[in-house]
């Protein structure tokens, strides 16, 4: 290993002045052009949507199992819960806008992803109606907050993967000279 380091140090000037052979840049660019462009896989989008659906379904089942048969007289939703609902709704809308602003190569994939995210709002409506029926039930309040947290985590993961895909795309490097 020491011999190798000494060889490099002795030949440093040759390493610094040598240029690639003629046609190297053209061959390199041809290889770049032959590589397929990475796209968001439709199958991956469906897997994300299925994961979200499973999480929401399990949360819905847990809420239904934990509900007591007794209905409390309908009352007003506490102000703290409404404030938390507004906060989380704002966060969800910001992330939804970020996802909507990404440019997808296939508009069908984008539509499927956005529709799946919108479908999560149906579960939110169910939780809100349960909350109106039982405004003091801590389980419903916890389920509502947990629903928002899971939804935000899923959306953050989607945004992370879209950003990662965006940085891996070779479009930024195609115009640079080597």
N, CA, C and O of each residue as an XYZ file, in Angstrom:
712
protein
N       0.818     -1.183      0.000
C       0.000      0.000      0.000
C       0.873      1.262      0.000
O       0.560      2.248     -0.668
N       1.955      1.212      0.751
C       2.873      2.350      0.799
C       3.510      2.572     -0.574
O       3.675      3.711     -1.010
N       3.871      1.470     -1.258
C       4.450      1.578     -2.599
C       3.482      2.253     -3.564
O       3.879      3.072     -4.393
N       2.224      1.900     -3.445
C       1.203      2.476     -4.314
C       1.076      3.983     -4.071
O       0.979      4.762     -5.019
N       1.077      4.384     -2.807
C       0.995      5.807     -2.473
C       2.225      6.554     -2.987
O       2.115      7.665     -3.507
N       3.384      5.940     -2.836
C       4.612      6.572     -3.340
C       4.571      6.717     -4.854
O       4.998      7.734     -5.401
N       4.055      5.692     -5.527
C       3.934      5.736     -6.985
C       3.022      6.889     -7.410
O       3.327      7.612     -8.358
N       1.919      7.051     -6.711
C       0.989      8.136     -7.048
C       1.649      9.487     -6.809
O       1.527     10.392     -7.635
N       2.339      9.628     -5.700
C       3.001     10.897     -5.402
C       4.085     11.222     -6.434
O       4.244     12.374     -6.835
N       4.829     10.194     -6.858
C       5.894     10.409     -7.839
C       5.326     10.767     -9.215
O       5.914     11.564     -9.946
N       4.219     10.192     -9.551
C       3.640     10.398    -10.874
C       2.527     11.449    -10.871
O       1.748     11.511    -11.822
N       2.439     12.242     -9.866
C       1.357     13.214     -9.705
C       1.230     14.147    -10.906
O       0.119     14.422    -11.360
N       2.337     14.628    -11.415
C       2.280     15.537    -12.555
C       1.655     14.880    -13.772
O       0.903     15.518    -14.508
N       1.963     13.604    -13.986
C       1.366     12.887    -15.122
C      -0.138     12.723    -14.928
O      -0.913     12.853    -15.876
N      -0.541     12.438    -13.694
C      -1.975     12.273    -13.434
C      -2.726     13.585    -13.608
O      -3.863     13.584    -14.079
N      -2.122     14.686    -13.245
C      -2.782     15.980    -13.337
C      -2.851     16.498    -14.771
O      -3.765     17.256    -15.096
N      -1.925     16.116    -15.629
C      -1.894     16.666    -16.977
C      -2.551     15.762    -18.005
O      -2.911     16.241    -19.080
N      -2.720     14.500    -17.730
C      -3.327     13.596    -18.715
C      -4.791     13.946    -18.918
O      -5.527     14.219    -17.970
N      -5.179     13.931    -20.152
C      -6.565     14.179    -20.544
C      -7.131     12.884    -21.109
O      -6.380     12.051    -21.617
N      -8.424     12.709    -21.029
C      -9.023     11.517    -21.636
C      -8.801     11.522    -23.147
O      -8.588     12.570    -23.757
N      -8.856     10.337    -23.730
C      -8.623     10.209    -25.160
C      -9.698     10.880    -25.987
O     -10.764     11.243    -25.488
N      -9.386     11.037    -27.285
C     -10.342     11.654    -28.197
C     -11.629     10.834    -28.241
O     -11.593      9.604    -28.255
N     -12.746     11.517    -28.263
C     -14.032     10.845    -28.356
C     -14.586     10.396    -27.012
O     -15.691      9.858    -26.946
N     -13.826     10.613    -25.938
C     -14.298     10.167    -24.622
C     -15.613     10.852    -24.238
O     -16.541     10.201    -23.759
N     -15.682     12.151    -24.450
C     -16.879     12.883    -24.050
C     -18.094     12.431    -24.856
O     -19.187     12.303    -24.303
N     -17.921     12.190    -26.141
C     -19.032     11.731    -26.970
C     -19.522     10.360    -26.516
O     -20.727     10.125    -26.425
N     -18.579      9.453    -26.229
C     -18.981      8.120    -25.753
C     -19.711      8.218    -24.415
O     -20.689      7.512    -24.172
N     -19.221      9.098    -23.563
C     -19.847      9.292    -22.256
C     -21.272      9.822    -22.417
O     -22.190      9.333    -21.759
N     -21.463     10.810    -23.281
C     -22.788     11.377    -23.511
C     -23.736     10.350    -24.129
O     -24.926     10.345    -23.814
N     -23.218      9.472    -25.012
C     -24.045      8.429    -25.600
C     -24.527      7.471    -24.519
O     -25.683      7.049    -24.537
N     -23.659      7.126    -23.586
C     -24.058      6.243    -22.497
C     -25.110      6.905    -21.616
O     -26.039      6.241    -21.155
N     -24.975      8.196    -21.380
C     -25.982      8.905    -20.594
C     -27.327      8.915    -21.305
O     -28.371      8.762    -20.671
N     -27.302      9.094    -22.614
C     -28.540      9.137    -23.382
C     -29.234      7.785    -23.414
O     -30.459      7.723    -23.511
N     -28.477      6.714    -23.336
C     -29.049      5.369    -23.394
C     -29.715      4.958    -22.090
O     -30.542      4.045    -22.093
N     -29.385      5.598    -20.982
C     -29.960      5.220    -19.701
C     -31.417      5.643    -19.667
O     -31.750      6.767    -20.040
N     -32.289      4.743    -19.219
C     -33.715      5.094    -19.175
C     -33.966      6.130    -18.075
O     -33.324      6.111    -17.025
N     -34.904      7.020    -18.339
C     -35.269      8.034    -17.343
C     -36.070      7.368    -16.231
O     -36.932      6.526    -16.483
N     -35.772      7.758    -15.009
C     -36.504      7.202    -13.868
C     -37.824      7.937    -13.737
O     -37.887      9.161    -13.851
N     -38.862      7.178    -13.498
C     -40.183      7.758    -13.336
C     -40.788      7.246    -12.040
O     -40.332      6.263    -11.456
N     -41.812      7.933    -11.619
C     -42.552      7.433    -10.470
C     -43.329      6.220    -10.950
O     -44.092      6.287    -11.914
N     -43.125      5.151    -10.281
C     -43.728      3.895    -10.672
C     -45.196      3.876    -10.234
O     -45.504      4.171     -9.079
N     -46.083      3.536    -11.139
C     -47.506      3.461    -10.833
C     -47.749      2.431     -9.744
O     -48.600      2.624     -8.875
N     -47.010      1.353     -9.793
C     -47.156      0.307     -8.779
C     -46.786      0.848     -7.399
O     -47.435      0.523     -6.405
N     -45.741      1.673     -7.344
C     -45.329      2.259     -6.063
C     -46.418      3.184     -5.520
O     -46.694      3.179     -4.320
N     -47.032      3.970     -6.390
C     -48.102      4.870     -5.961
C     -49.279      4.060     -5.413
O     -49.893      4.442     -4.416
N     -49.582      2.955     -6.063
C     -50.661      2.106     -5.572
C     -50.305      1.479     -4.229
O     -51.174      1.327     -3.370
N     -49.046      1.116     -4.035
C     -48.634      0.563     -2.747
C     -48.796      1.592     -1.641
O     -49.248      1.257     -0.546
N     -48.438      2.829     -1.911
C     -48.611      3.892     -0.919
C     -50.093      4.071     -0.612
O     -50.482      4.184      0.550
N     -50.911      4.095     -1.647
C     -52.355      4.261     -1.455
C     -52.942      3.091     -0.660
O     -53.796      3.291      0.203
N     -52.485      1.879     -0.951
C     -52.976      0.716     -0.222
C     -52.557      0.777      1.244
O     -53.335      0.417      2.127
N     -51.354      1.222      1.502
C     -50.886      1.358      2.883
C     -51.738      2.360      3.647
O     -52.116      2.120      4.794
N     -52.033      3.467      3.016
C     -52.872      4.484      3.647
C     -54.259      3.917      3.921
O     -54.819      4.130      4.996
N     -54.813      3.198      2.952
C     -56.141      2.618      3.127
C     -56.158      1.611      4.276
O     -57.120      1.571      5.043
N     -55.121      0.808      4.404
C     -55.056     -0.172      5.496
C     -54.980      0.529      6.846
O     -55.655      0.130      7.795
N     -54.164      1.566      6.933
C     -54.035      2.311      8.189
C     -55.376      2.927      8.580
O     -55.794      2.839      9.734
N     -56.034      3.539      7.629
C     -57.315      4.184      7.932
C     -58.393      3.177      8.280
O     -59.203      3.413      9.177
N     -58.407      2.061      7.581
C     -59.395      1.033      7.877
C     -59.195      0.472      9.276
O     -60.163      0.263     10.007
N     -57.951      0.229      9.651
C     -57.694     -0.298     10.990
C     -58.073      0.729     12.055
O     -58.595      0.357     13.106
N     -57.821      2.007     11.805
C     -58.222      3.038     12.758
C     -59.739      3.104     12.871
O     -60.279      3.250     13.968
N     -60.421      2.998     11.747
C     -61.884      3.016     11.743
C     -62.442      1.834     12.529
O     -63.385      1.995     13.304
N     -61.869      0.648     12.336
C     -62.323     -0.543     13.052
C     -62.091     -0.378     14.551
O     -62.957     -0.731     15.352
N     -60.944      0.149     14.934
C     -60.663      0.366     16.354
C     -61.656      1.335     16.987
O     -62.101      1.132     18.117
N     -61.990      2.365     16.266
C     -62.958      3.329     16.798
C     -64.317      2.684     16.966
O     -64.977      2.877     17.987
N     -64.737      1.928     15.984
C     -66.046      1.267     16.049
C     -66.089      0.253     17.191
O     -67.119      0.117     17.852
N     -64.995     -0.458     17.432
C     -64.965     -1.452     18.507
C     -64.975     -0.783     19.870
O     -65.560     -1.323     20.809
N     -64.352      0.360     20.004
C     -64.229      1.028     21.291
C     -65.429      1.900     21.644
O     -65.533      2.363     22.780
N     -66.325      2.129     20.709
C     -67.472      2.984     20.992
C     -68.406      2.273     21.956
O     -68.663      1.075     21.845
N     -68.898      3.045     22.893
C     -69.906      2.478     23.791
C     -71.264      2.639     23.130
O     -71.440      3.493     22.261
N     -72.206      1.835     23.533
C     -73.538      1.897     22.943
C     -74.313      3.112     23.410
O     -75.284      3.502     22.761
N     -73.918      3.716     24.507
C     -74.650      4.858     25.048
C     -74.239      6.128     24.322
O     -73.055      6.439     24.190
N     -75.233      6.842     23.861
C     -74.967      8.126     23.213
C     -75.206      9.229     24.231
O     -76.237      9.269     24.902
N     -74.243     10.109     24.328
C     -74.379     11.259     25.199
C     -75.163     12.312     24.434
O     -75.106     12.365     23.205
N     -75.876     13.127     25.142
C     -76.615     14.195     24.473
C     -75.639     15.037     23.660
O     -74.542     15.367     24.109
N     -76.073     15.369     22.457
C     -75.174     16.111     21.586
C     -74.864     17.468     22.195
O     -75.737     18.152     22.729
N     -73.600     17.832     22.099
C     -73.157     19.110     22.641
C     -72.201     19.761     21.675
O     -72.042     19.312     20.540
N     -71.581     20.797     22.118
C     -70.644     21.506     21.283
C     -69.264     20.873     21.385
O     -68.868     20.342     22.422
N     -68.560     20.947     20.284
C     -67.187     20.441     20.259
C     -66.322     21.440     21.014
O     -66.423     22.641     20.765
N     -65.474     20.976     21.930
C     -64.623     21.897     22.697
C     -63.745     22.753     21.774
O     -63.319     22.314     20.706
N     -63.494     23.974     22.218
C     -62.717     24.929     21.416
C     -61.299     24.423     21.156
O     -60.752     24.650     20.076
N     -60.699     23.740     22.135
C     -59.333     23.226     21.954
C     -59.287     22.195     20.831
O     -58.315     22.128     20.079
N     -60.346     21.393     20.723
C     -60.391     20.377     19.666
C     -60.554     21.048     18.306
O     -59.915     20.652     17.330
N     -61.410     22.065     18.246
C     -61.582     22.792     16.983
C     -60.292     23.495     16.570
O     -59.963     23.553     15.385
N     -59.565     24.026     17.546
C     -58.294     24.684     17.253
C     -57.282     23.677     16.711
O     -56.573     23.958     15.745
N     -57.221     22.504     17.339
C     -56.311     21.454     16.866
C     -56.717     21.000     15.465
O     -55.859     20.772     14.611
N     -58.019     20.870     15.230
C     -58.518     20.465     13.916
C     -58.112     21.483     12.855
O     -57.686     21.106     11.763
N     -58.242     22.770     13.169
C     -57.847     23.812     12.213
C     -56.346     23.780     11.941
O     -55.918     23.940     10.797
N     -55.549     23.573     12.981
C     -54.091     23.509     12.814
C     -53.704     22.362     11.885
O     -52.956     22.551     10.925
N     -54.221     21.170     12.183
C     -53.868     20.007     11.372
C     -54.411     20.145      9.953
O     -53.748     19.748      8.994
N     -55.604     20.703      9.813
C     -56.162     20.892      8.466
C     -55.278     21.816      7.641
O     -55.091     21.589      6.445
N     -54.732     22.860      8.270
C     -53.825     23.772      7.579
C     -52.556     23.050      7.144
O     -52.091     23.231      6.019
N     -51.995     22.231      8.033
C     -50.785     21.469      7.714
C     -51.034     20.501      6.554
O     -50.210     20.382      5.646
N     -52.173     19.816      6.594
C     -52.517     18.865      5.528
C     -52.674     19.595      4.199
O     -52.200     19.120      3.167
N     -53.337     20.744      4.222
C     -53.542     21.502      2.981
C     -52.223     21.987      2.394
O     -52.054     21.984      1.175
N     -51.286     22.403      3.244
C     -49.972     22.826      2.746
C     -49.246     21.676      2.061
O     -48.665     21.853      0.990
N     -49.278     20.515      2.670
C     -48.600     19.358      2.076
C     -49.314     18.902      0.798
O     -48.674     18.485     -0.167
N     -50.639     18.986      0.807
C     -51.396     18.632     -0.396
C     -50.995     19.555     -1.544
O     -50.817     19.099     -2.673
N     -50.853     20.845     -1.261
C     -50.436     21.804     -2.296
C     -49.026     21.485     -2.790
O     -48.755     21.596     -3.985
N     -48.121     21.091     -1.884
C     -46.761     20.736     -2.293
C     -46.793     19.539     -3.240
O     -46.105     19.530     -4.261
N     -47.592     18.535     -2.902
C     -47.673     17.341     -3.749
C     -48.292     17.708     -5.097
O     -47.834     17.243     -6.141
N     -49.331     18.539     -5.072
C     -50.003     18.924     -6.309
C     -49.070     19.722     -7.220
O     -49.199     19.657     -8.443
N     -48.129     20.478     -6.637
C     -47.214     21.303     -7.432
C     -46.082     20.516     -8.071
O     -45.412     21.041     -8.961
N     -45.841     19.271     -7.650
C     -44.788     18.463     -8.279
C     -45.198     18.128     -9.708
O     -46.374     17.909     -9.999
N     -44.211     18.092    -10.587
C     -44.491     17.725    -11.972
C     -44.255     16.220    -12.125
O     -43.163     15.714    -11.865
N     -45.281     15.539    -12.542
C     -45.222     14.107    -12.784
C     -45.102     13.886    -14.285
O     -45.630     14.666    -15.078
N     -44.406     12.821    -14.673
C     -44.317     12.496    -16.095
C     -45.642     11.929    -16.594
O     -45.993     12.086    -17.763
N     -46.365     11.278    -15.711
C     -47.635     10.662    -16.081
C     -48.732     11.329    -15.260
O     -48.763     11.188    -14.037
N     -49.622     12.047    -15.914
C     -50.677     12.766    -15.196
C     -51.665     11.804    -14.540
O     -52.320     12.164    -13.562
N     -51.776     10.590    -15.067
C     -52.679      9.609    -14.477
C     -52.194      9.198    -13.079
O     -52.995      9.042    -12.158
N     -50.881      9.026    -12.934
C     -50.322      8.683    -11.625
C     -50.572      9.799    -10.625
O     -50.905      9.544     -9.468
N     -50.413     11.025    -11.072
C     -50.654     12.169    -10.193
C     -52.115     12.204     -9.767
O     -52.417     12.448     -8.599
N     -53.014     11.965    -10.701
C     -54.446     11.985    -10.386
C     -54.811     10.896     -9.386
O     -55.590     11.129     -8.462
N     -54.244      9.700     -9.573
C     -54.525      8.595     -8.642
C     -54.034      8.937     -7.246
O     -54.739      8.721     -6.260
N     -52.830      9.467     -7.165
C     -52.261      9.822     -5.863
C     -53.098     10.897     -5.174
O     -53.391     10.782     -3.984
N     -53.484     11.932     -5.902
C     -54.279     13.007     -5.312
C     -55.674     12.526     -4.916
O     -56.214     12.965     -3.901
N     -56.255     11.634     -5.702
C     -57.574     11.074     -5.360
C     -57.493     10.239     -4.084
O     -58.387     10.300     -3.240
N     -56.423      9.464     -3.948
C     -56.259      8.661     -2.734
C     -56.131      9.554     -1.509
O     -56.676      9.249     -0.448
N     -55.412     10.650     -1.660
C     -55.275     11.576     -0.536
C     -56.606     12.248     -0.207
O     -56.912     12.481      0.962
N     -57.384     12.556     -1.217
C     -58.701     13.161     -0.985
C     -59.651     12.168     -0.318
O     -60.517     12.568      0.461
N     -59.494     10.869     -0.620
C     -60.350      9.860     -0.013
C     -60.163      9.799      1.500
O     -61.064      9.372      2.223
N     -59.003     10.222      1.973
C     -58.772     10.224      3.416
C     -59.703     11.208      4.117
O     -59.965     11.067      5.311
N     -60.200     12.191      3.397
C     -61.103     13.174      3.993
C     -62.443     12.559      4.384
O     -63.105     13.060      5.292
N     -62.853     11.483      3.715
C     -64.093     10.804      4.096
C     -63.992     10.262      5.513
O     -64.949     10.344      6.284
N     -62.845      9.714      5.854
C     -62.631      9.202      7.201
C     -62.661     10.353      8.202
O     -63.188     10.201      9.304
N     -62.106     11.490      7.830
C     -62.127     12.668      8.694
C     -63.565     13.104      8.958
O     -63.910     13.446     10.089
N     -64.400     13.094      7.930
C     -65.804     13.478      8.098
C     -66.520     12.537      9.062
O     -67.343     12.977      9.865
N     -66.212     11.257      8.985
C     -66.806     10.279      9.906
C     -66.382     10.580     11.336
O     -67.201     10.536     12.254
N     -65.104     10.887     11.525
C     -64.618     11.221     12.871
C     -65.282     12.493     13.399
O     -65.622     12.573     14.579
N     -65.463     13.477     12.534
C     -66.106     14.716     12.978
C     -67.564     14.481     13.364
O     -68.042     15.064     14.337
N     -68.274     13.642     12.624
C     -69.663     13.346     13.003
C     -69.702     12.568     14.319
O     -70.597     12.779     15.138
N     -68.735     11.669     14.526
C     -68.652     10.962     15.808
C     -68.347     11.931     16.942
O     -68.867     11.789     18.049
N     -67.502     12.916     16.660
C     -67.144     13.899     17.672
C     -68.339     14.776     18.024
O     -68.524     15.136     19.186
N     -69.151     15.121     17.025
C     -70.354     15.915     17.304
C     -71.342     15.130     18.157
O     -72.023     15.693     19.014
N     -71.415     13.812     17.910
C     -72.310     12.972     18.697
C     -71.771     12.760     20.115
O     -72.551     12.646     21.060
N     -70.453     12.708     20.267
C     -69.809     12.461     21.562
C     -68.692     13.477     21.781
O     -67.518     13.122     21.677
N     -69.024     14.720     22.080
C     -67.987     15.747     22.161
C     -66.991     15.548     23.311
O     -65.886     16.088     23.267
N     -67.364     14.793     24.320
C     -66.476     14.602     25.471
C     -65.756     13.268     25.434
O     -65.041     12.933     26.379
N     -65.924     12.499     24.369
C     -65.292     11.187     24.281
C     -63.832     11.362     23.865
O     -63.544     11.751     22.733
N     -62.927     11.075     24.776
C     -61.501     11.234     24.520
C     -60.992     10.317     23.433
O     -60.026     10.643     22.744
N     -61.638      9.162     23.272
C     -61.193      8.218     22.238
C     -61.389      8.788     20.843
O     -60.543      8.613     19.966
N     -62.512      9.470     20.643
C     -62.778     10.066     19.333
C     -61.796     11.210     19.075
O     -61.281     11.359     17.967
N     -61.546     12.007     20.097
C     -60.594     13.121     19.952
C     -59.207     12.572     19.639
O     -58.522     13.083     18.753
N     -58.789     11.531     20.365
C     -57.488     10.920     20.105
C     -57.427     10.308     18.713
O     -56.407     10.399     18.030
N     -58.527      9.683     18.296
C     -58.558      9.096     16.948
C     -58.449     10.184     15.882
O     -57.783      9.993     14.865
N     -59.096     11.314     16.109
C     -59.035     12.420     15.157
C     -57.613     12.955     15.050
O     -57.104     13.170     13.950
N     -56.983     13.166     16.188
C     -55.603     13.675     16.179
C     -54.666     12.648     15.562
O     -53.790     13.006     14.776
N     -54.836     11.384     15.905
C     -53.972     10.332     15.345
C     -54.174     10.218     13.831
O     -53.223      9.989     13.083
N     -55.413     10.379     13.399
C     -55.698     10.360     11.952
C     -54.891     11.448     11.245
O     -54.268     11.194     10.214
N     -54.903     12.658     11.802
C     -54.143     13.745     11.204
C     -52.643     13.450     11.227
O     -51.943     13.702     10.247
N     -52.159     12.921     12.336
C     -50.728     12.628     12.439
C     -50.307     11.592     11.398
O     -49.271     11.743     10.750
N     -51.107     10.545     11.241
C     -50.788      9.498     10.257
C     -50.844     10.083      8.850
O     -49.979      9.812      8.018
N     -51.868     10.884      8.597
C     -52.006     11.481      7.271
C     -50.817     12.387      6.962
O     -50.300     12.372      5.845
N     -50.380     13.178      7.950
C     -49.221     14.046      7.746
C     -47.960     13.229      7.529
O     -47.130     13.590      6.695
N     -47.797     12.127      8.268
C     -46.626     11.271      8.084
C     -46.599     10.674      6.681
O     -45.551     10.634      6.036
N     -47.750     10.213      6.218
C     -47.839      9.635      4.871
C     -47.526     10.706      3.826
O     -46.788     10.446      2.875
N     -48.076     11.892      3.994
C     -47.832     12.966      3.030
C     -46.371     13.412      3.058
O     -45.791     13.701      2.011
N     -45.771     13.468      4.255
C     -44.354     13.814      4.351
C     -43.497     12.775      3.640
O     -42.525     13.121      2.969
N     -43.858     11.498      3.788
C     -43.112     10.431      3.121
C     -43.240     10.558      1.596
O     -42.266     10.369      0.866
N     -44.437     10.876      1.131
C     -44.649     11.059     -0.309
C     -43.809     12.236     -0.811
O     -43.154     12.135     -1.848
N     -43.831     13.350     -0.075
C     -43.050     14.536     -0.472
C     -41.565     14.211     -0.468
O     -40.836     14.627     -1.368
N     -41.109     13.470      0.544
C     -39.693     13.093      0.620
C     -39.301     12.264     -0.601
O     -38.264     12.506     -1.219
N     -40.142     11.282     -0.943
C     -39.823     10.428     -2.080
C     -39.872     11.208     -3.389
O     -39.064     10.962     -4.285
N     -40.810     12.144     -3.510
C     -40.868     12.966     -4.719
C     -39.641     13.867     -4.817
O     -39.088     14.043     -5.902
N     -39.210     14.436     -3.692
C     -37.994     15.265     -3.702
C     -36.773     14.421     -4.035
O     -35.890     14.861     -4.772
N     -36.724     13.213     -3.493
C     -35.595     12.326     -3.772
C     -35.574     11.962     -5.251
O     -34.510     11.942     -5.870
N     -36.723     11.679     -5.811
C     -36.821     11.359     -7.230
C     -36.380     12.553     -8.068
O     -35.693     12.402     -9.078
N     -36.788     13.741     -7.631
C     -36.449     14.959     -8.371
C     -34.937     15.184     -8.393
O     -34.394     15.605     -9.414
N     -34.252     14.907     -7.280
C     -32.807     15.114     -7.231
C     -32.059     14.022     -7.976
O     -30.934     14.250     -8.419
N     -32.647     12.844     -8.127
C     -31.982     11.754     -8.832
C     -32.146     11.843    -10.338
O     -31.421     11.179    -11.079
N     -33.077     12.644    -10.797
C     -33.340     12.761    -12.220
C     -32.134     13.378    -12.912
O     -31.650     14.425    -12.483
N     -31.642     12.752    -13.973
C     -30.440     13.246    -14.644
C     -30.685     14.468    -15.523
O     -29.746     14.927    -16.174
N     -31.899     15.019    -15.575
C     -32.175     16.158    -16.448
C     -31.280     17.349    -16.118
O     -30.890     18.096    -17.015
N     -30.957     17.529    -14.855
C     -30.139     18.666    -14.461
C     -28.720     18.548    -14.991
O     -28.042     19.563    -15.154
N     -28.259     17.347    -15.261
C     -26.871     17.119    -15.626
C     -26.658     16.870    -17.116
O     -25.518     16.770    -17.569
N     -27.734     16.771    -17.875
C     -27.592     16.467    -19.293
C     -26.937     17.621    -20.062
O     -26.232     17.386    -21.043
N     -27.158     18.839    -19.632
C     -26.651     19.978    -20.375
C     -25.266     20.396    -19.923
O     -24.630     21.229    -20.568
N     -24.796     19.839    -18.842
C     -23.454     20.184    -18.367
C     -22.415     19.462    -19.196
O     -22.615     18.317    -19.601
N     -21.292     20.143    -19.449
C     -20.212     19.492    -20.174
C     -19.299     18.786    -19.184
O     -19.144     19.220    -18.042
N     -18.711     17.718    -19.627
C     -17.859     16.925    -18.753
C     -16.439     17.413    -18.808
O     -15.570     16.862    -18.132
